[in-house]
């Protein structure tokens, strides 16, 4: 049986393509935030479960499930009915399960005659995929990249895990990385296992504990404070200094995305060249160097379930690099929905349009208060975020036109959505 794809991910799963990890071959929308199924909005939640017990000798195991996305039984491969998303599947001795059980991935293990049931719940993702594992009553999260072939610098799970371990040592709230596996014989691709966090990710609804005016303001300000704290981490020395190239970061971003448009689009939109020219002509002096998350927004934060609002973890570090911190702030403000703002495909947490949430100017003022940053050129960084979003959304749209995204309901909206992003970029830059 084949695990069918769930509802197409919205832009909350899209990637702000990073300076060092561009992938339009497999789609910059590839990826998934690390949050357990019940933390996703009901409309986007998936309910794909497999219960691992025992499988006759010669059967496939979880290795092949994750690598191939296929569940096989002794009789071969069968397509599941369209409405069937629960399957029973088992395995006997399995290298992954044994290694998970032992908490390490670097040694030989004696085969076991029997392993206790393990439940793996796929959360989603078109490319990078996250699974919630239940093993001996303990919840773990497994994140792996897509199957080969891949561009050499994309979907680097080992780099992503390494960055989170480095940041954890500085006090940045990230999930604890429990194990990393670079042995491709286990799942077909490298992967890592992290702790499961019992928090909430906010997109369409507000947790009851944060629904009052104080909670709403606290939620947004907690996000800003987390960003400011991230940008305060020292990247002048040590291993963090090696994860990116801050010199020329902004120039490379503009040049790369301007060059990409003709390779990802089938249509001519004059606004593309106009926005690219404006960005190049008004390139600001860099605001300095920091860790740049690359996709920092409320939807990539795991929040505590109780009041006051607190960030338990910053998620989804695939695009992290060292660069200009205002690139993160510009992206955060561009993705933050407020009353009266023009809706674009970058509106990732629409709930903040509601009463009681701070306005964008309030968030910028909070960031300045925490960092002392000069944000006089912030409109440039917002324009850059919108321009980049237009390019990678156009890549999604083009793949849909080519028939590569069957059943996708998001991609058709980009016929008008990409021009809307470019129009908003022009408005912000005016």
C-alpha positions in Angstrom: 0.0 0.0 0.0 1.2 3.5 -0.7 0.9 6.3 1.7 -1.0 8.9 -0.3 -0.1 12.6 -0.1 -2.3 14.6 2.3 -3.6 18.1 1.5 -1.0 20.2 -0.2 1.2 22.1 2.2 0.6 25.9 2.3 3.4 28.4 2.3 3.9 27.6 5.9 6.0 24.7 4.6 7.6 26.7 1.8 11.3 27.5 1.9 12.8 30.9 1.9 15.7 29.7 -0.3 18.9 30.2 1.7 22.1 31.6 0.4 24.0 28.3 0.6 21.3 25.8 -0.1 19.3 26.6 -3.2 17.1 23.9 -4.6 14.7 24.6 -7.4 15.2 21.1 -8.9 13.1 19.6 -6.2 11.3 22.7 -5.3 12.1 25.3 -2.6 8.8 24.6 -1.1 10.2 21.2 0.0 10.3 20.8 3.7 8.3 20.4 6.9 8.3 22.2 10.2 9.1 19.9 13.1 5.9 19.9 15.1 3.8 16.8 16.0 0.6 16.1 14.1 -1.8 17.4 16.8 -0.1 20.8 16.7 -0.9 21.4 13.1 -4.2 23.1 12.2 -7.0 20.5 11.8 -7.4 21.4 8.1 -3.8 20.5 7.4 -3.3 17.7 9.8 -2.6 14.2 8.5 -3.5 10.9 10.0 -1.1 8.5 8.5 -0.2 5.8 11.0 1.6 2.6 10.9 1.9 0.1 13.7 5.1 -1.9 13.7 4.8 -5.4 15.0 6.2 -8.5 13.2 6.6 -9.2 9.5 7.4 -12.5 7.9 11.0 -13.1 6.8 11.7 -11.3 3.5 9.2 -8.5 4.0 10.0 -4.9 3.8 10.6 -2.8 7.0 10.4 0.8 8.2 13.6 1.4 6.3 11.8 1.0 3.0 8.6 2.7 4.2 10.5 5.9 4.8 12.8 5.6 1.9 10.3 4.7 -0.8 7.0 5.9 0.7 5.6 2.4 0.0 4.2 -0.2 2.3 4.6 -3.7 1.0 3.2 -7.0 2.1 4.4 -10.5 1.2 2.2 -10.3 -1.9 3.9 -7.2 -3.4 2.8 -3.6 -3.7 -0.9 -2.5 -3.7 -2.3 1.0 -4.0 -4.5 2.0 -1.1 -8.0 3.2 -1.8 -8.2 6.9 -2.0 -9.9 7.3 1.4 -7.6 4.8 3.2 -4.8 6.4 5.2 -4.5 3.9 8.1 -2.6 0.7 7.5 -1.2 -2.1 9.6 2.4 -2.9 9.0 5.0 -4.9 10.8 8.6 -5.8 10.8 10.9 -8.2 12.7 14.4 -7.1 13.4 15.0 -3.7 12.0 18.3 -1.8 12.2 16.6 1.6 12.6 14.4 0.4 15.4 17.2 -1.3 17.3 19.3 1.8 17.0 16.5 4.0 18.1 15.9 1.8 21.0 19.6 1.9 22.0 19.8 5.6 21.5 22.9 5.4 19.3 23.7 5.0 15.6 27.3 4.2 15.5 27.8 0.6 16.5 26.8 -3.0 15.5 23.8 -4.5 17.3 23.0 -8.1 17.9 19.8 -9.1 16.1 16.7 -9.4 18.3 14.1 -12.1 17.9 11.4 -9.6 18.7 10.9 -5.9 19.1 8.0 -4.2 20.8 5.5 -2.4 18.7 6.5 1.1 17.5 4.2 3.6 16.0 5.5 6.1 13.4 3.2 8.9 12.4 4.1 10.9 9.3 3.4 14.6 9.7 3.9 15.7 6.1 6.3 17.3 3.8 6.9 16.9 0.1 10.6 16.5 0.4 12.0 16.8 3.9 9.8 14.5 5.9 9.2 14.4 9.7 7.9 11.4 11.6 6.6 11.2 15.2 7.9 7.9 16.7 6.5 6.3 19.8 9.0 3.8 21.2 8.7 2.2 24.6 6.3 4.9 25.7 8.7 7.7 24.6 8.0 10.1 21.8 10.7 11.0 19.4 10.8 13.0 16.2 12.7 11.7 13.1 13.5 14.1 10.3 15.0 12.9 7.0 15.6 14.4 3.6 14.2 13.4 0.2 15.4 10.4 -1.8 18.2 10.9 -4.4 19.1 12.3 -6.8 19.7 15.6 -5.1 21.7 18.7 -5.7 24.8 18.3 -3.4 24.1 21.1 -1.0 20.4 20.8 -0.4 18.3 19.1 2.2 21.4 18.6 4.4 20.1 16.9 7.5 23.5 16.5 9.0 24.2 20.3 8.7 20.8 21.1 10.0 21.3 18.9 13.1 24.8 20.3 13.6 23.6 23.9 13.5 20.9 23.1 16.1 23.5 21.4 18.4 25.7 24.5 18.1 22.9 26.8 18.9 21.7 24.8 21.8 25.1 25.3 23.4 24.5 29.1 23.2 21.1 28.9 24.8 19.0 29.3 21.7 15.8 27.3 22.2 15.9 24.4 19.8 14.8 20.7 20.0 17.5 18.5 21.6 19.2 16.4 18.9 19.4 12.9 20.2 21.1 11.1 17.4 22.3 11.7 13.9 22.8 9.0 11.2 24.9 9.5 8.1 24.6 5.8 7.2 22.5 5.8 4.1 21.9 2.1 4.3 19.5 2.6 7.2 16.9 4.9 5.5 18.5 5.5 2.1 19.3 9.1 3.2 20.9 10.7 6.3 18.5 11.6 9.1 18.4 12.7 12.7 16.3 12.1 15.7 15.3 14.8 18.1 13.2 15.2 21.2 9.5 15.6 21.0 8.2 18.9 22.4 4.7 19.3 23.8 4.0 22.7 22.5 1.8 24.5 20.0 2.4 26.0 16.6 0.2 29.0 15.8 -1.1 29.5 12.2 -4.9 29.7 12.0 -6.1 29.5 15.6 -4.9 30.9 18.9 -4.4 28.6 22.0 -7.0 29.2 24.6 -4.4 30.3 27.1 -3.2 33.1 24.8 -6.5 34.2 23.4 -7.0 37.3 25.6 -5.4 40.7 24.5 -2.4 40.2 26.8 -1.8 36.7 25.4 -2.0 37.9 21.8 0.5 40.7 22.3 2.7 38.4 24.3 2.7 35.8 21.6 3.9 38.3 18.9 6.4 39.9 21.2 7.8 36.5 22.3 8.6 35.8 18.7 10.4 39.2 18.3 12.4 38.5 21.5 13.4 35.1 20.3 14.6 36.6 17.0 16.6 39.3 18.8 18.2 36.8 21.1 19.2 34.6 18.1 20.8 37.6 16.4 22.8 38.3 19.6 24.6 35.0 19.4 28.3 35.5 18.7 29.3 34.3 15.2 32.7 35.9 15.0 34.5 32.7 16.1 34.0 29.0 16.6 32.0 26.6 14.5 29.0 28.9 14.1 31.3 31.3 12.1 31.7 28.5 9.5 28.1 27.9 8.6 27.9 30.8 6.1 29.7 33.6 4.3 28.5 37.0 5.5 30.7 39.1 3.2 28.6 39.9 0.1 25.5 38.1 1.4 23.0 40.7 0.3 24.5 41.1 -3.2 24.5 37.4 -3.7 20.9 37.1 -2.7 19.7 39.8 -5.2 21.9 38.4 -8.0 20.9 34.8 -7.5 17.2 35.4 -7.4 17.2 37.8 -10.3 19.1 35.2 -12.4 16.7 32.4 -11.3 13.5 33.9 -12.6 14.0 33.0 -16.3 14.9 29.4 -15.3 11.7 28.9 -13.3 9.1 30.8 -15.1 7.1 30.4 -18.3 5.7 33.9 -18.3 7.0 37.4 -18.6 6.3 39.8 -15.8 8.1 43.1 -16.2 7.8 43.8 -12.4 10.5 41.1 -11.9 13.2 43.1 -13.6 11.9 46.3 -12.0 12.1 45.0 -8.5 15.5 43.4 -9.1 16.8 46.6 -10.5 15.5 48.6 -7.5 17.1 46.1 -5.0 20.5 46.3 -6.8 20.4 50.1 -7.0 19.4 50.6 -3.3 21.6 47.9 -1.7 22.1 49.0 1.9 25.3 48.7 3.9 25.1 45.4 5.8 23.7 45.6 9.3 26.4 43.2 10.5 26.6 39.5 10.8 24.5 37.0 12.8 22.9 33.7 12.5 20.2 34.1 9.9 17.4 31.6 10.3 16.1 32.1 6.7 12.5 31.3 7.4 11.8 33.0 10.8 8.0 33.5 11.4 5.5 32.6 14.0 4.6 29.4 12.2 8.1 28.1 12.7 8.0 28.5 16.5 6.9 26.0 19.1 5.1 27.9 21.8 4.3 26.8 25.3 0.7 25.8 25.8 0.3 28.0 28.9 0.4 31.7 29.6 2.5 33.8 29.5 3.6 33.3 25.9 7.0 31.7 25.6 9.0 30.2 22.8 9.9 26.6 23.6 11.8 26.1 20.3 12.7 27.7 17.0 12.0 25.1 14.3 13.2 24.3 10.8 16.8 25.3 10.4 17.5 23.9 6.9 18.0 27.4 5.5 20.2 28.8 8.4 23.4 30.6 7.5 25.5 33.6 8.7 24.5 36.8 7.1 22.7 40.1 7.6 20.2 39.9 10.6 17.8 42.4 9.0 17.1 39.8 6.3 15.3 37.8 9.1 13.5 40.8 10.4 12.4 41.9 6.9 11.1 38.4 6.2 9.3 38.2 9.6 7.6 41.6 9.0 6.7 40.7 5.4 5.1 37.4 6.6 3.2 39.0 9.5 -0.5 39.6 8.8 -2.1 42.7 10.2 -5.5 44.3 9.6 -5.7 46.2 6.4 -2.5 44.7 4.9 -2.6 43.3 1.4 -2.9 39.5 1.5 -0.2 37.6 -0.3 1.0 34.0 -0.4 3.5 35.0 2.3 0.7 35.4 4.8 1.6 32.4 6.9 -0.1 33.0 10.2 -3.4 34.8 9.3 -4.6 34.7 12.9 -2.6 37.8 13.6 -5.0 39.9 11.6 -7.3 39.6 14.6 -8.0 42.1 17.3 -5.4 42.5 20.0 -2.3 41.6 18.0 0.5 44.2 17.7 1.0 45.9 14.4 4.1 45.5 12.3 5.5 48.8 13.5 5.1 47.6 17.1 7.1 44.5 16.3 9.9 46.6 14.6 10.0 48.9 17.7 10.3 45.9 20.0 13.2 44.5 17.9 15.0 47.9 18.0 14.5 48.1 21.7 16.0 44.7 22.2 18.9 45.1 19.7 19.5 48.8 19.1 19.5 48.0 15.4 19.2 50.7 12.7 16.1 49.8 10.8 16.0 52.8 8.5 16.5 50.5 5.5 14.0 47.8 6.6 11.8 48.4 3.5 14.7 47.1 1.4 14.8 43.9 3.4 11.0 43.5 3.2 11.2 44.0 -0.6 14.0 41.4 -0.8 11.8 38.9 1.1 8.8 39.5 -1.2 11.0 39.3 -4.3 12.5 36.0 -3.2 9.0 34.7 -2.4 7.8 35.6 -5.9 10.6 33.6 -7.4 10.2 30.4 -5.5 6.4 30.6 -5.7 6.8 31.0 -9.5 8.8 27.8 -9.4 5.9 26.0 -7.7 3.5 27.5 -10.2 5.6 26.3 -13.1 5.9 22.8 -11.8 2.1 22.7 -11.4 1.7 23.9 -15.0 4.0 21.1 -16.1 1.8 18.5 -14.3 4.4 17.8 -11.5 2.0 18.8 -8.7 -1.2 16.9 -9.3 -4.0 17.7 -6.9 -2.2 20.7 -5.6 -4.7 23.4 -4.7 -2.1 26.0 -3.6 -0.2 26.2 -6.9 -3.1 27.4 -9.0 -3.6 30.4 -6.7 -0.1 31.6 -7.7 -1.3 32.6 -11.1 -2.4 35.7 -9.4 -0.4 35.2 -6.2 3.0 35.8 -7.7 2.0 39.1 -9.4 0.5 40.1 -6.0 3.9 39.5 -4.3 5.6 41.6 -6.9 3.1 44.4 -6.6 3.5 44.4 -2.8 7.3 44.5 -3.3 6.9 47.6 -5.4 4.5 49.2 -2.9 6.9 48.6 0.0 9.9 49.9 -2.0 8.1 53.1 -3.2 
